[in-house]
Each structure stands twice: as structure tokens, then as C-alpha cells.
Amino acid sequence: MALRRVRPLTPIEGRVAQLVAAGRTDAEVAADLGLADKTVAWHLARAARKLGVRSRSDLAAALASRGGNPTKEER
């Protein structure tokens, strides 16, 4: 089985992912970052797709495996 290369997140995808992984809701993240709820959902969906996760708990685990640095590229 070939190892899948995980693409790095953009800075905004990383920030949204960090906040969501810390337990914040999309609405709370949107308010904190001055974004619309749908924009947060879009960035979160892209981050989840790049990391290959489907849930918020999986997102937190994926970020932890990157040493808390969501923009770090994995090979």
C-alpha cells in the first residue's frame, strides 16, 4: 500500500481547523475570525479533505499527529 501524501493546509484552513479541534463551533470560529459561517464551513471541509478525515474528533487527532502545526506537510 502506497503512503498517501497529505497536502499542507493554507494558513486560514489551519487556523479554522485548530479552533474547531479545540471544540469551537463554526459560529464561534466565524465570530472570532470575522468570517461568515459558510466561509468557515468551506475552509473546514477543505482542511478535512486534505487531511483525509470526516469528523471533528478525527480532525483533532490528525492535527495532533502533525505536532499541532496544521500547515506542516506530511509525506
Beta strands, then each sheet from edge to edge (+ up, - down):
end
